[in-house]
Amino acid sequence: MQKIKKAALVYAGSRKLDGVIIGHTHWPEVFTDINGIVYANAGDWIENCSYLVVNDEIKLEYFK
């Protein structure tokens, strides 16, 4: 697991949050860990052209 992802999940757990959203690490993904904490990484606009859509759910999309 990437250091940034692990640190974000540990932080979210320590604050009793449901999840954390970050970006610009160039690995776009939406992931739920074993504790049920959601990690959402928006990725970037240069290599992946990715973004997150957040409403009742979190969805990763790619600009075409």
PQR file of N, CA, C, O and H, with PARSE charges and radii, in Angstrom:
ATOM      1  N   MET A   1       0.855  -1.185   0.000 -0.4000 1.5000
ATOM      2  CA  MET A   1       0.000   0.000   0.000 -0.0000 2.0000
ATOM      3  C   MET A   1       0.892   1.237   0.000  0.5500 1.7000
ATOM      4  O   MET A   1       1.883   1.306   0.728 -0.5500 1.4000
ATOM      5  N   GLN A   2       0.531   2.195  -0.814 -0.4000 1.5000
ATOM      6  CA  GLN A   2       1.290   3.449  -0.878 -0.0000 2.0000
ATOM      7  C   GLN A   2       1.296   4.141   0.485  0.5500 1.7000
ATOM      8  O   GLN A   2       0.338   4.048   1.253 -0.5500 1.4000
ATOM      9  H   GLN A   2      -0.274   2.140  -1.405  0.4000 1.0000
ATOM     10  N   LYS A   3       2.397   4.834   0.763 -0.4000 1.5000
ATOM     11  CA  LYS A   3       2.516   5.558   2.038 -0.0000 2.0000
ATOM     12  C   LYS A   3       1.414   6.599   2.190  0.5500 1.7000
ATOM     13  O   LYS A   3       0.872   6.775   3.281 -0.5500 1.4000
ATOM     14  H   LYS A   3       3.175   4.909   0.139  0.4000 1.0000
ATOM     15  N   ILE A   4       1.082   7.287   1.109 -0.4000 1.5000
ATOM     16  CA  ILE A   4       0.056   8.338   1.184 -0.0000 2.0000
ATOM     17  C   ILE A   4      -1.307   7.738   1.488  0.5500 1.7000
ATOM     18  O   ILE A   4      -2.042   8.258   2.327 -0.5500 1.4000
ATOM     19  H   ILE A   4       1.522   7.145   0.223  0.4000 1.0000
ATOM     20  N   LYS A   5      -1.650   6.644   0.809 -0.4000 1.5000
ATOM     21  CA  LYS A   5      -2.939   5.991   1.047 -0.0000 2.0000
ATOM     22  C   LYS A   5      -3.021   5.506   2.494  0.5500 1.7000
ATOM     23  O   LYS A   5      -4.024   5.738   3.169 -0.5500 1.4000
ATOM     24  H   LYS A   5      -1.052   6.221   0.127  0.4000 1.0000
ATOM     25  N   LYS A   6      -1.976   4.838   2.970 -0.4000 1.5000
ATOM     26  CA  LYS A   6      -1.970   4.326   4.338 -0.0000 2.0000
ATOM     27  C   LYS A   6      -2.113   5.454   5.347  0.5500 1.7000
ATOM     28  O   LYS A   6      -2.900   5.353   6.288 -0.5500 1.4000
ATOM     29  H   LYS A   6      -1.162   4.650   2.421  0.4000 1.0000
ATOM     30  N   ALA A   7      -1.348   6.536   5.154 -0.4000 1.5000
ATOM     31  CA  ALA A   7      -1.421   7.680   6.075 -0.0000 2.0000
ATOM     32  C   ALA A   7      -2.815   8.303   6.066  0.5500 1.7000
ATOM     33  O   ALA A   7      -3.331   8.674   7.120 -0.5500 1.4000
ATOM     34  H   ALA A   7      -0.709   6.618   4.389  0.4000 1.0000
ATOM     35  N   ALA A   8      -3.425   8.421   4.896 -0.4000 1.5000
ATOM     36  CA  ALA A   8      -4.762   9.007   4.795 -0.0000 2.0000
ATOM     37  C   ALA A   8      -5.794   8.142   5.508  0.5500 1.7000
ATOM     38  O   ALA A   8      -6.670   8.662   6.199 -0.5500 1.4000
ATOM     39  H   ALA A   8      -3.006   8.119   4.040  0.4000 1.0000
ATOM     40  N   LEU A   9      -5.694   6.817   5.341 -0.4000 1.5000
ATOM     41  CA  LEU A   9      -6.638   5.910   6.000 -0.0000 2.0000
ATOM     42  C   LEU A   9      -6.446   5.911   7.515  0.5500 1.7000
ATOM     43  O   LEU A   9      -7.426   5.886   8.260 -0.5500 1.4000
ATOM     44  H   LEU A   9      -4.982   6.395   4.779  0.4000 1.0000
ATOM     45  N   VAL A  10      -5.214   5.939   7.970 -0.4000 1.5000
ATOM     46  CA  VAL A  10      -4.940   6.000   9.416 -0.0000 2.0000
ATOM     47  C   VAL A  10      -5.498   7.300   9.995  0.5500 1.7000
ATOM     48  O   VAL A  10      -6.118   7.294  11.058 -0.5500 1.4000
ATOM     49  H   VAL A  10      -4.418   5.960   7.365  0.4000 1.0000
ATOM     50  N   TYR A  11      -5.274   8.416   9.290 -0.4000 1.5000
ATOM     51  CA  TYR A  11      -5.787   9.702   9.755 -0.0000 2.0000
ATOM     52  C   TYR A  11      -7.321   9.681   9.831  0.5500 1.7000
ATOM     53  O   TYR A  11      -7.906  10.087  10.835 -0.5500 1.4000
ATOM     54  H   TYR A  11      -4.770   8.420   8.426  0.4000 1.0000
ATOM     55  N   ALA A  12      -7.959   9.202   8.760 -0.4000 1.5000
ATOM     56  CA  ALA A  12      -9.429   9.156   8.743 -0.0000 2.0000
ATOM     57  C   ALA A  12      -9.948   8.290   9.885  0.5500 1.7000
ATOM     58  O   ALA A  12     -10.934   8.644  10.531 -0.5500 1.4000
ATOM     59  H   ALA A  12      -7.483   8.871   7.944  0.4000 1.0000
ATOM     60  N   GLY A  13      -9.295   7.160  10.138 -0.4000 1.5000
ATOM     61  CA  GLY A  13      -9.712   6.291  11.242 -0.0000 2.0000
ATOM     62  C   GLY A  13      -9.529   6.941  12.594  0.5500 1.7000
ATOM     63  O   GLY A  13     -10.365   6.780  13.483 -0.5500 1.4000
ATOM     64  H   GLY A  13      -8.494   6.872   9.613  0.4000 1.0000
ATOM     65  N   SER A  14      -8.440   7.675  12.758 -0.4000 1.5000
ATOM     66  CA  SER A  14      -8.179   8.323  14.047 -0.0000 2.0000
ATOM     67  C   SER A  14      -9.178   9.437  14.343  0.5500 1.7000
ATOM     68  O   SER A  14      -9.428   9.770  15.501 -0.5500 1.4000
ATOM     69  H   SER A  14      -7.761   7.806  12.035  0.4000 1.0000
ATOM     70  N   ARG A  15      -9.741  10.006  13.289 -0.4000 1.5000
ATOM     71  CA  ARG A  15     -10.737  11.081  13.458 -0.0000 2.0000
ATOM     72  C   ARG A  15     -12.165  10.554  13.370  0.5500 1.7000
ATOM     73  O   ARG A  15     -13.124  11.326  13.415 -0.5500 1.4000
ATOM     74  H   ARG A  15      -9.538   9.735  12.348  0.4000 1.0000
ATOM     75  N   LYS A  16     -12.303   9.218  13.241 -0.4000 1.5000
ATOM     76  CA  LYS A  16     -13.608   8.559  13.130 -0.0000 2.0000
ATOM     77  C   LYS A  16     -14.409   9.074  11.927  0.5500 1.7000
ATOM     78  O   LYS A  16     -15.618   9.286  12.011 -0.5500 1.4000
ATOM     79  H   LYS A  16     -11.524   8.591  13.204  0.4000 1.0000
ATOM     80  N   LEU A  17     -13.706   9.267  10.814 -0.4000 1.5000
ATOM     81  CA  LEU A  17     -14.338   9.722   9.577 -0.0000 2.0000
ATOM     82  C   LEU A  17     -14.772   8.518   8.740  0.5500 1.7000
ATOM     83  O   LEU A  17     -14.241   7.419   8.898 -0.5500 1.4000
ATOM     84  H   LEU A  17     -12.724   9.095  10.746  0.4000 1.0000
ATOM     85  N   ASP A  18     -15.735   8.735   7.854 -0.4000 1.5000
ATOM     86  CA  ASP A  18     -16.182   7.671   6.952 -0.0000 2.0000
ATOM     87  C   ASP A  18     -15.210   7.467   5.796  0.5500 1.7000
ATOM     88  O   ASP A  18     -15.156   6.392   5.199 -0.5500 1.4000
ATOM     89  H   ASP A  18     -16.167   9.628   7.725  0.4000 1.0000
ATOM     90  N   GLY A  19     -14.438   8.520   5.486 -0.4000 1.5000
ATOM     91  CA  GLY A  19     -13.511   8.404   4.368 -0.0000 2.0000
ATOM     92  C   GLY A  19     -12.683   9.651   4.196  0.5500 1.7000
ATOM     93  O   GLY A  19     -12.791  10.613   4.957 -0.5500 1.4000
ATOM     94  H   GLY A  19     -14.483   9.394   5.971  0.4000 1.0000
ATOM     95  N   VAL A  20     -11.844   9.608   3.163 -0.4000 1.5000
ATOM     96  CA  VAL A  20     -10.953  10.716   2.861 -0.0000 2.0000
ATOM     97  C   VAL A  20     -10.834  10.833   1.339  0.5500 1.7000
ATOM     98  O   VAL A  20     -10.793   9.824   0.634 -0.5500 1.4000
ATOM     99  H   VAL A  20     -11.756   8.827   2.544  0.4000 1.0000
ATOM    100  N   ILE A  21     -10.780  12.070   0.840 -0.4000 1.5000
ATOM    101  CA  ILE A  21     -10.620  12.328  -0.585 -0.0000 2.0000
ATOM    102  C   ILE A  21      -9.335  13.112  -0.785  0.5500 1.7000
ATOM    103  O   ILE A  21      -9.130  14.150  -0.155 -0.5500 1.4000
ATOM    104  H   ILE A  21     -10.814  12.890   1.413  0.4000 1.0000
ATOM    105  N   ILE A  22      -8.469  12.615  -1.663 -0.4000 1.5000
ATOM    106  CA  ILE A  22      -7.228  13.317  -1.987 -0.0000 2.0000
ATOM    107  C   ILE A  22      -7.036  13.314  -3.505  0.5500 1.7000
ATOM    108  O   ILE A  22      -7.837  12.736  -4.238 -0.5500 1.4000
ATOM    109  H   ILE A  22      -8.636  11.772  -2.174  0.4000 1.0000
ATOM    110  N   GLY A  23      -5.981  13.956  -3.962 -0.4000 1.5000
ATOM    111  CA  GLY A  23      -5.695  13.972  -5.394 -0.0000 2.0000
ATOM    112  C   GLY A  23      -4.238  14.256  -5.668  0.5500 1.7000
ATOM    113  O   GLY A  23      -3.444  14.471  -4.753 -0.5500 1.4000
ATOM    114  H   GLY A  23      -5.330  14.426  -3.366  0.4000 1.0000
ATOM    115  N   HIS A  24      -3.907  14.254  -6.921 -0.4000 1.5000
ATOM    116  CA  HIS A  24      -2.572  14.597  -7.418 -0.0000 2.0000
ATOM    117  C   HIS A  24      -1.476  13.606  -7.060  0.5500 1.7000
ATOM    118  O   HIS A  24      -0.303  13.979  -7.053 -0.5500 1.4000
ATOM    119  H   HIS A  24      -4.552  14.079  -7.664  0.4000 1.0000
ATOM    120  N   THR A  25      -1.814  12.358  -6.763 -0.4000 1.5000
ATOM    121  CA  THR A  25      -0.762  11.368  -6.569 -0.0000 2.0000
ATOM    122  C   THR A  25      -0.631  10.470  -7.796  0.5500 1.7000
ATOM    123  O   THR A  25       0.167   9.534  -7.803 -0.5500 1.4000
ATOM    124  H   THR A  25      -2.767  12.054  -6.769  0.4000 1.0000
ATOM    125  N   HIS A  26      -1.412  10.757  -8.826 -0.4000 1.5000
ATOM    126  CA  HIS A  26      -1.349  10.072 -10.124 -0.0000 2.0000
ATOM    127  C   HIS A  26      -1.791   8.620 -10.099  0.5500 1.7000
ATOM    128  O   HIS A  26      -1.523   7.889 -11.053 -0.5500 1.4000
ATOM    129  H   HIS A  26      -2.061  11.518  -8.821  0.4000 1.0000
ATOM    130  N   TRP A  27      -2.465   8.174  -9.036 -0.4000 1.5000
ATOM    131  CA  TRP A  27      -3.045   6.839  -8.979 -0.0000 2.0000
ATOM    132  C   TRP A  27      -4.524   6.967  -8.634  0.5500 1.7000
ATOM    133  O   TRP A  27      -4.904   6.799  -7.476 -0.5500 1.4000
ATOM    134  H   TRP A  27      -2.683   8.768  -8.261  0.4000 1.0000
ATOM    135  N   PRO A  28      -5.365   7.264  -9.629 -0.5600 1.5000
ATOM    136  CA  PRO A  28      -6.785   7.435  -9.344  0.2800 2.0000
ATOM    137  C   PRO A  28      -7.423   6.117  -8.906  0.5500 1.7000
ATOM    138  O   PRO A  28      -7.237   5.081  -9.544 -0.5500 1.4000
ATOM    139  N   GLU A  29      -8.169   6.173  -7.818 -0.4000 1.5000
ATOM    140  CA  GLU A  29      -8.877   4.978  -7.363 -0.0000 2.0000
ATOM    141  C   GLU A  29      -9.867   5.334  -6.268  0.5500 1.7000
ATOM    142  O   GLU A  29      -9.731   6.350  -5.587 -0.5500 1.4000
ATOM    143  H   GLU A  29      -8.319   7.014  -7.299  0.4000 1.0000
ATOM    144  N   VAL A  30     -10.864   4.474  -6.115 -0.4000 1.5000
ATOM    145  CA  VAL A  30     -11.777   4.523  -4.979 -0.0000 2.0000
ATOM    146  C   VAL A  30     -11.671   3.154  -4.329  0.5500 1.7000
ATOM    147  O   VAL A  30     -11.843   2.128  -4.987 -0.5500 1.4000
ATOM    148  H   VAL A  30     -10.975   3.648  -6.669  0.4000 1.0000
ATOM    149  N   PHE A  31     -11.386   3.145  -3.030 -0.4000 1.5000
ATOM    150  CA  PHE A  31     -11.043   1.926  -2.316 -0.0000 2.0000
ATOM    151  C   PHE A  31     -11.674   1.982  -0.930  0.5500 1.7000
ATOM    152  O   PHE A  31     -11.655   3.030  -0.286 -0.5500 1.4000
ATOM    153  H   PHE A  31     -11.246   3.979  -2.495  0.4000 1.0000
ATOM    154  N   THR A  32     -12.230   0.870  -0.466 -0.4000 1.5000
ATOM    155  CA  THR A  32     -12.737   0.774   0.904 -0.0000 2.0000
ATOM    156  C   THR A  32     -11.872  -0.223   1.662  0.5500 1.7000
ATOM    157  O   THR A  32     -11.721  -1.369   1.239 -0.5500 1.4000
ATOM    158  H   THR A  32     -12.245   0.018  -0.990  0.4000 1.0000
ATOM    159  N   ASP A  33     -11.304   0.217   2.786 -0.4000 1.5000
ATOM    160  CA  ASP A  33     -10.404  -0.668   3.538 -0.0000 2.0000
ATOM    161  C   ASP A  33     -11.199  -1.631   4.418  0.5500 1.7000
ATOM    162  O   ASP A  33     -12.429  -1.598   4.427 -0.5500 1.4000
ATOM    163  H   ASP A  33     -11.427   1.148   3.129  0.4000 1.0000
ATOM    164  N   ILE A  34     -10.500  -2.482   5.152 -0.4000 1.5000
ATOM    165  CA  ILE A  34     -11.164  -3.509   5.956 -0.0000 2.0000
ATOM    166  C   ILE A  34     -11.986  -2.934   7.108  0.5500 1.7000
ATOM    167  O   ILE A  34     -12.845  -3.620   7.662 -0.5500 1.4000
ATOM    168  H   ILE A  34      -9.501  -2.509   5.146  0.4000 1.0000
ATOM    169  N   ASN A  35     -11.725  -1.681   7.466 -0.4000 1.5000
ATOM    170  CA  ASN A  35     -12.499  -1.009   8.523 -0.0000 2.0000
ATOM    171  C   ASN A  35     -13.692  -0.244   7.967  0.5500 1.7000
ATOM    172  O   ASN A  35     -14.418   0.402   8.721 -0.5500 1.4000
ATOM    173  H   ASN A  35     -11.027  -1.124   7.016  0.4000 1.0000
ATOM    174  N   GLY A  36     -13.903  -0.311   6.642 -0.4000 1.5000
ATOM    175  CA  GLY A  36     -15.025   0.373   6.012 -0.0000 2.0000
ATOM    176  C   GLY A  36     -14.761   1.826   5.686  0.5500 1.7000
ATOM    177  O   GLY A  36     -15.693   2.546   5.328 -0.5500 1.4000
ATOM    178  H   GLY A  36     -13.313  -0.836   6.029  0.4000 1.0000
ATOM    179  N   ILE A  37     -13.523   2.286   5.798 -0.4000 1.5000
ATOM    180  CA  ILE A  37     -13.169   3.670   5.495 -0.0000 2.0000
ATOM    181  C   ILE A  37     -12.897   3.793   3.993  0.5500 1.7000
ATOM    182  O   ILE A  37     -12.125   3.022   3.423 -0.5500 1.4000
ATOM    183  H   ILE A  37     -12.766   1.701   6.089  0.4000 1.0000
ATOM    184  N   VAL A  38     -13.540   4.767   3.372 -0.4000 1.5000
ATOM    185  CA  VAL A  38     -13.375   4.980   1.932 -0.0000 2.0000
ATOM    186  C   VAL A  38     -12.189   5.895   1.669  0.5500 1.7000
ATOM    187  O   VAL A  38     -12.067   6.963   2.269 -0.5500 1.4000
ATOM    188  H   VAL A  38     -14.167   5.394   3.835  0.4000 1.0000
ATOM    189  N   TYR A  39     -11.319   5.464   0.769 -0.4000 1.5000
ATOM    190  CA  TYR A  39     -10.189   6.254   0.290 -0.0000 2.0000
ATOM    191  C   TYR A  39     -10.488   6.573  -1.163  0.5500 1.7000
ATOM    192  O   TYR A  39     -10.625   5.664  -1.982 -0.5500 1.4000
ATOM    193  H   TYR A  39     -11.418   4.597   0.282  0.4000 1.0000
ATOM    194  N   ALA A  40     -10.591   7.853  -1.493 -0.4000 1.5000
ATOM    195  CA  ALA A  40     -10.860   8.269  -2.869 -0.0000 2.0000
ATOM    196  C   ALA A  40      -9.751   9.208  -3.321  0.5500 1.7000
ATOM    197  O   ALA A  40      -9.502  10.241  -2.700 -0.5500 1.4000
ATOM    198  H   ALA A  40     -10.480   8.592  -0.828  0.4000 1.0000
ATOM    199  N   ASN A  41      -9.094   8.836  -4.404 -0.4000 1.5000
ATOM    200  CA  ASN A  41      -8.022   9.644  -4.969 -0.0000 2.0000
ATOM    201  C   ASN A  41      -8.465  10.107  -6.347  0.5500 1.7000
ATOM    202  O   ASN A  41      -8.735   9.287  -7.225 -0.5500 1.4000
ATOM    203  H   ASN A  41      -9.296   7.996  -4.908  0.4000 1.0000
ATOM    204  N   ALA A  42      -8.539  11.408  -6.537 -0.4000 1.5000
ATOM    205  CA  ALA A  42      -9.010  11.967  -7.808 -0.0000 2.0000
ATOM    206  C   ALA A  42      -8.014  11.788  -8.948  0.5500 1.7000
ATOM    207  O   ALA A  42      -8.366  11.973 -10.113 -0.5500 1.4000
ATOM    208  H   ALA A  42      -8.320  12.074  -5.824  0.4000 1.0000
ATOM    209  N   GLY A  43      -6.783  11.432  -8.624 -0.4000 1.5000
ATOM    210  CA  GLY A  43      -5.790  11.266  -9.686 -0.0000 2.0000
ATOM    211  C   GLY A  43      -5.253  12.611 -10.150  0.5500 1.7000
ATOM    212  O   GLY A  43      -4.871  13.452  -9.336 -0.5500 1.4000
ATOM    213  H   GLY A  43      -6.497  11.282  -7.678  0.4000 1.0000
ATOM    214  N   ASP A  44      -5.227  12.806 -11.462 -0.4000 1.5000
ATOM    215  CA  ASP A  44      -4.655  14.037 -12.007 -0.0000 2.0000
ATOM    216  C   ASP A  44      -5.264  14.346 -13.366  0.5500 1.7000
ATOM    217  O   ASP A  44      -5.931  13.505 -13.968 -0.5500 1.4000
ATOM    218  H   ASP A  44      -5.537  12.123 -12.123  0.4000 1.0000
ATOM    219  N   TRP A  45      -5.026  15.561 -13.839 -0.4000 1.5000
ATOM    220  CA  TRP A  45      -5.542  16.005 -15.138 -0.0000 2.0000
ATOM    221  C   TRP A  45      -4.515  15.851 -16.250  0.5500 1.7000
ATOM    222  O   TRP A  45      -4.852  16.077 -17.412 -0.5500 1.4000
ATOM    223  H   TRP A  45      -4.484  16.244 -13.349  0.4000 1.0000
ATOM    224  N   ILE A  46      -3.287  15.481 -15.946 -0.4000 1.5000
ATOM    225  CA  ILE A  46      -2.235  15.398 -16.965 -0.0000 2.0000
ATOM    226  C   ILE A  46      -2.127  13.994 -17.553  0.5500 1.7000
ATOM    227  O   ILE A  46      -2.307  13.815 -18.758 -0.5500 1.4000
ATOM    228  H   ILE A  46      -3.013  15.298 -15.002  0.4000 1.0000
ATOM    229  N   GLU A  47      -1.839  13.004 -16.725 -0.4000 1.5000
ATOM    230  CA  GLU A  47      -1.633  11.640 -17.210 -0.0000 2.0000
ATOM    231  C   GLU A  47      -2.932  10.853 -17.357  0.5500 1.7000
ATOM    232  O   GLU A  47      -3.093  10.112 -18.327 -0.5500 1.4000
ATOM    233  H   GLU A  47      -1.693  13.149 -15.746  0.4000 1.0000
ATOM    234  N   ASN A  48      -3.857  11.000 -16.418 -0.4000 1.5000
ATOM    235  CA  ASN A  48      -5.058  10.166 -16.402 -0.0000 2.0000
ATOM    236  C   ASN A  48      -6.337  10.889 -16.791  0.5500 1.7000
ATOM    237  O   ASN A  48      -7.322  10.251 -17.163 -0.5500 1.4000
ATOM    238  H   ASN A  48      -3.727  11.602 -15.630  0.4000 1.0000
ATOM    239  N   CYS A  49      -6.333  12.209 -16.710 -0.4000 1.5000
ATOM    240  CA  CYS A  49      -7.558  12.999 -16.970 -0.0000 2.0000
ATOM    241  C   CYS A  49      -8.728  12.457 -16.150  0.5500 1.7000
ATOM    242  O   CYS A  49      -9.825  12.256 -16.670 -0.5500 1.4000
ATOM    243  H   CYS A  49      -5.533  12.728 -16.408  0.4000 1.0000
ATOM    244  N   SER A  50      -8.477  12.227 -14.863 -0.4000 1.5000
ATOM    245  CA  SER A  50      -9.472  11.610 -13.988 -0.0000 2.0000
ATOM    246  C   SER A  50     -10.037  12.620 -12.994  0.5500 1.7000
ATOM    247  O   SER A  50      -9.408  13.627 -12.672 -0.5500 1.4000
ATOM    248  H   SER A  50      -7.586  12.391 -14.440  0.4000 1.0000
ATOM    249  N   TYR A  51     -11.240  12.318 -12.522 -0.4000 1.5000
ATOM    250  CA  TYR A  51     -11.890  13.167 -11.530 -0.0000 2.0000
ATOM    251  C   TYR A  51     -12.892  12.336 -10.745  0.5500 1.7000
ATOM    252  O   TYR A  51     -13.266  11.243 -11.170 -0.5500 1.4000
ATOM    253  H   TYR A  51     -11.751  11.499 -12.784  0.4000 1.0000
ATOM    254  N   LEU A  52     -13.326  12.848  -9.604 -0.4000 1.5000
ATOM    255  CA  LEU A  52     -14.307  12.176  -8.767 -0.0000 2.0000
ATOM    256  C   LEU A  52     -15.647  12.882  -8.870  0.5500 1.7000
ATOM    257  O   LEU A  52     -15.710  14.110  -8.942 -0.5500 1.4000
ATOM    258  H   LEU A  52     -13.022  13.736  -9.259  0.4000 1.0000
ATOM    259  N   VAL A  53     -16.708  12.106  -8.875 -0.4000 1.5000
ATOM    260  CA  VAL A  53     -18.067  12.625  -8.783 -0.0000 2.0000
ATOM    261  C   VAL A  53     -18.587  12.174  -7.425  0.5500 1.7000
ATOM    262  O   VAL A  53     -18.632  10.978  -7.137 -0.5500 1.4000
ATOM    263  H   VAL A  53     -16.657  11.109  -8.816  0.4000 1.0000
ATOM    264  N   VAL A  54     -18.979  13.129  -6.597 -0.4000 1.5000
ATOM    265  CA  VAL A  54     -19.423  12.809  -5.250 -0.0000 2.0000
ATOM    266  C   VAL A  54     -20.863  13.269  -5.080  0.5500 1.7000
ATOM    267  O   VAL A  54     -21.166  14.456  -5.195 -0.5500 1.4000
ATOM    268  H   VAL A  54     -18.943  14.100  -6.831  0.4000 1.0000
ATOM    269  N   ASN A  55     -21.740  12.320  -4.808 -0.4000 1.5000
ATOM    270  CA  ASN A  55     -23.124  12.603  -4.429 -0.0000 2.0000
ATOM    271  C   ASN A  55     -23.496  11.550  -3.380  0.5500 1.7000
ATOM    272  O   ASN A  55     -22.852  11.504  -2.331 -0.5500 1.4000
ATOM    273  H   ASN A  55     -21.493  11.355  -4.715  0.4000 1.0000
ATOM    274  N   ASP A  56     -24.484  10.718  -3.610 -0.4000 1.5000
ATOM    275  CA  ASP A  56     -24.788   9.652  -2.653 -0.0000 2.0000
ATOM    276  C   ASP A  56     -23.713   8.575  -2.649  0.5500 1.7000
ATOM    277  O   ASP A  56     -23.616   7.795  -1.701 -0.5500 1.4000
ATOM    278  H   ASP A  56     -25.007  10.755  -4.461  0.4000 1.0000
ATOM    279  N   GLU A  57     -22.914   8.529  -3.693 -0.4000 1.5000
ATOM    280  CA  GLU A  57     -21.795   7.606  -3.799 -0.0000 2.0000
ATOM    281  C   GLU A  57     -20.588   8.352  -4.357  0.5500 1.7000
ATOM    282  O   GLU A  57     -20.715   9.490  -4.809 -0.5500 1.4000
ATOM    283  H   GLU A  57     -22.992   9.162  -4.462  0.4000 1.0000
ATOM    284  N   ILE A  58     -19.443   7.730  -4.329 -0.4000 1.5000
ATOM    285  CA  ILE A  58     -18.235   8.338  -4.899 -0.0000 2.0000
ATOM    286  C   ILE A  58     -17.875   7.527  -6.133  0.5500 1.7000
ATOM    287  O   ILE A  58     -17.695   6.312  -6.056 -0.5500 1.4000
ATOM    288  H   ILE A  58     -19.339   6.805  -3.963  0.4000 1.0000
ATOM    289  N   LYS A  59     -17.771   8.204  -7.271 -0.4000 1.5000
ATOM    290  CA  LYS A  59     -17.493   7.513  -8.529 -0.0000 2.0000
ATOM    291  C   LYS A  59     -16.300   8.153  -9.207  0.5500 1.7000
ATOM    292  O   LYS A  59     -16.203   9.378  -9.286 -0.5500 1.4000
ATOM    293  H   LYS A  59     -17.917   9.191  -7.333  0.4000 1.0000
ATOM    294  N   LEU A  60     -15.391   7.324  -9.696 -0.4000 1.5000
ATOM    295  CA  LEU A  60     -14.208   7.783 -10.426 -0.0000 2.0000
ATOM    296  C   LEU A  60     -14.553   7.795 -11.909  0.5500 1.7000
ATOM    297  O   LEU A  60     -15.054   6.805 -12.443 -0.5500 1.4000
ATOM    298  H   LEU A  60     -15.470   6.329  -9.632  0.4000 1.0000
ATOM    299  N   GLU A  61     -14.283   8.920 -12.575 -0.4000 1.5000
ATOM    300  CA  GLU A  61     -14.547   9.033 -14.008 -0.0000 2.0000
ATOM    301  C   GLU A  61     -13.317   9.590 -14.709  0.5500 1.7000
ATOM    302  O   GLU A  61     -12.443  10.193 -14.086 -0.5500 1.4000
ATOM    303  H   GLU A  61     -13.875   9.724 -12.141  0.4000 1.0000
ATOM    304  N   TYR A  62     -13.271   9.377 -15.997 -0.4000 1.5000
ATOM    305  CA  TYR A  62     -12.153   9.839 -16.825 -0.0000 2.0000
ATOM    306  C   TYR A  62     -12.669  10.754 -17.919  0.5500 1.7000
ATOM    307  O   TYR A  62     -13.621  10.413 -18.621 -0.5500 1.4000
ATOM    308  H   TYR A  62     -13.980   8.887 -16.503  0.4000 1.0000
ATOM    309  N   PHE A  63     -12.048  11.913 -18.067 -0.4000 1.5000
ATOM    310  CA  PHE A  63     -12.402  12.871 -19.098 -0.0000 2.0000
ATOM    311  C   PHE A  63     -12.001  12.288 -20.443  0.5500 1.7000
ATOM    312  O   PHE A  63     -10.892  11.776 -20.597 -0.5500 1.4000
ATOM    313  H   PHE A  63     -11.275  12.191 -17.496  0.4000 1.0000
ATOM    314  N   LYS A  64     -12.890  12.365 -21.405 -0.4000 1.5000
ATOM    315  CA  LYS A  64     -12.601  11.793 -22.727 -0.0000 2.0000
ATOM    316  C   LYS A  64     -12.408  12.877 -23.753  0.5500 1.7000
ATOM    317  O   LYS A  64     -12.157  12.584 -24.922 -0.5500 1.4000
ATOM    318  H   LYS A  64     -13.791  12.781 -21.279  0.4000 1.0000
TER
END
